[in-house]
């Protein structure tokens, strides 16, 4: 089967794939490479199209987190993808720092995609909803309709990054983005780790 892809469709596919990888515990390096490929493709696309993108995340996401995103945008990704420049190099990796970076960058990319192209996929929608739960301190709740009520509900959720990624996987099962059989394995794992 042959399918035709334009750049926005490729970006959509990459974002959906990145969401799936970000939801997993061990695939943060692969997730980072795809998240950064999304960033590169999206940035190049709107620069070449000579668009000014007034991203809606600037309304909803606090400026200090946007600055953190901009500061961390390249260094590790360049190490991962340019073996010819540092073939014998090594890098220290903090798993949770990478998870957090991937999760935040993906949140911003999906917000930008929604702003530029309109409709987002069910996978991206589930992720966007999850990100507001996982990172409530990033959000300018005063700009979100019903924000204060939603924030108080979110505050009740356990603040454990692994539990939060499990919640993301459950949300992805609900939209059919992950295999239902994996959900029973997650339940089994959770039951055995609680003992």
C-alpha positions in Angstrom: 0.0 0.0 0.0 1.3 3.4 -0.9 0.3 6.4 1.2 1.0 10.1 0.4 2.5 12.2 3.2 2.9 15.9 3.4 4.9 17.6 6.1 2.0 18.3 8.4 0.9 14.6 8.1 4.4 13.5 8.9 4.5 15.8 11.9 1.1 14.4 13.1 2.5 10.9 12.8 5.6 11.7 14.7 3.7 13.4 17.5 1.4 10.4 17.8 4.4 8.1 18.0 6.2 10.4 20.5 3.1 10.3 22.8 3.2 6.5 22.8 6.9 6.4 23.6 6.7 9.1 26.2 4.1 7.0 28.0 6.7 4.2 28.5 9.3 4.0 31.2 12.3 2.8 29.3 12.1 4.5 25.9 13.0 8.0 26.9 16.0 8.2 24.5 14.0 7.1 21.5 11.2 9.4 22.6 13.6 12.3 22.9 14.9 11.8 19.3 11.3 11.8 17.9 10.2 14.7 20.1 13.2 16.7 18.8 12.6 15.6 15.2 9.1 17.0 15.7 10.5 20.3 16.9 12.9 20.5 14.0 10.2 19.7 11.4 7.7 22.0 12.9 10.1 24.9 13.3 11.4 24.5 9.8 7.9 24.2 8.3 6.6 27.5 9.8 9.9 29.4 9.1 9.9 28.3 5.4 6.2 29.1 5.1 7.0 32.6 6.6 4.4 32.2 9.3 4.3 34.0 12.6 2.9 31.5 15.0 1.3 33.1 18.0 1.3 29.8 20.0 -1.7 29.4 22.3 0.6 27.8 24.9 2.0 31.3 25.6 -1.5 32.1 27.0 -1.8 28.9 29.0 1.8 28.0 29.9 3.9 30.0 32.4 6.8 31.9 30.9 9.5 30.3 33.1 8.6 26.8 31.7 8.7 28.2 28.2 12.2 29.5 28.9 13.3 26.1 30.3 12.1 24.5 27.1 14.0 26.9 24.9 17.2 26.4 27.0 17.2 22.6 26.8 16.2 22.3 23.2 19.4 21.0 21.5 22.3 19.7 23.5 21.4 16.1 24.3 19.6 15.7 21.0 22.7 16.7 19.0 24.7 14.1 21.0 22.1 11.4 20.2 21.9 12.0 16.5 25.4 13.1 15.4 27.7 10.0 16.0 30.2 11.3 13.4 31.0 14.3 15.6 31.5 12.5 18.9 31.9 8.8 18.1 33.7 8.0 21.3 31.8 10.5 23.5 29.7 9.6 26.5 26.7 11.4 28.1 25.3 11.2 31.6 21.5 10.7 31.5 19.1 11.4 34.3 16.0 9.3 33.4 13.4 11.5 35.1 15.0 14.7 33.8 14.7 13.2 30.2 11.1 12.1 30.9 10.2 15.5 32.1 11.9 17.3 29.1 10.2 15.0 26.6 6.8 15.4 28.3 7.0 19.2 28.4 8.4 19.6 24.9 5.7 17.2 23.5 3.0 19.3 25.3 4.3 22.5 23.7 4.6 20.8 20.2 1.0 19.6 20.4 -0.2 23.0 21.5 1.6 24.5 18.5 0.3 21.9 16.1 -3.3 22.6 17.3 -2.7 26.3 16.8 -1.3 25.9 13.3 -3.3 23.0 11.8 -6.5 23.0 13.9 -7.6 19.5 14.6 -5.4 17.2 16.6 -5.6 13.4 16.8 -7.3 11.5 19.6 -3.8 10.5 20.7 -2.6 14.1 20.9 -5.9 15.1 22.6 -5.4 12.4 25.3 -1.8 13.6 25.8 -2.8 17.2 26.0 -5.4 16.4 28.7 -2.9 14.3 30.6 -0.2 17.0 30.5 -2.5 19.4 32.3 -2.8 16.8 35.0 0.9 15.9 35.1 2.1 19.5 35.1 -0.6 21.7 36.7 2.0 24.2 37.9 2.9 25.0 34.2 -0.6 26.2 33.5 -1.9 29.8 33.7 -5.2 28.5 35.2 -6.7 32.0 35.2 -6.8 31.8 31.4 -8.4 28.3 31.3 -12.3 28.2 31.4 -13.2 26.6 34.7 -9.5 26.5 35.5 -9.6 26.9 39.3 -12.1 24.1 39.8 -10.1 21.8 37.5 -6.8 22.7 39.3 -8.3 21.7 42.7 -9.3 18.3 41.3 -5.9 17.8 39.8 -4.2 18.6 43.1 -5.7 15.3 44.5 -3.6 13.2 42.1 -0.5 11.5 43.4 2.7 13.3 42.4 4.7 10.3 41.4 6.1 10.5 37.8 5.8 6.8 37.2 2.1 6.8 38.4 1.5 9.8 36.1 2.9 7.9 33.1 0.7 4.9 34.0 -2.3 7.4 34.0 -1.2 8.5 30.5 -1.1 4.8 29.3 -4.6 4.3 30.7 -5.8 7.4 28.8 -4.1 6.1 25.6 -5.9 2.7 26.1 -9.1 4.6 26.2 -8.6 6.2 22.8 -7.3 2.9 21.3 -3.7 4.2 20.9 -2.2 1.3 23.0 -3.0 -2.4 22.9 -5.8 -3.3 25.4 -3.9 -6.5 26.4 -1.2 -4.3 27.8 -3.7 -2.8 30.2 -4.1 -6.1 32.0 -0.3 -6.4 32.3 -0.3 -2.9 33.8 -2.9 -3.9 36.4 -0.9 -7.1 37.2 2.3 -5.1 37.6 0.6 -2.6 39.8 -0.9 -5.3 42.0 2.5 -7.0 42.4 4.4 -3.8 43.3 1.9 -2.8 46.0 2.7 -5.9 48.0 
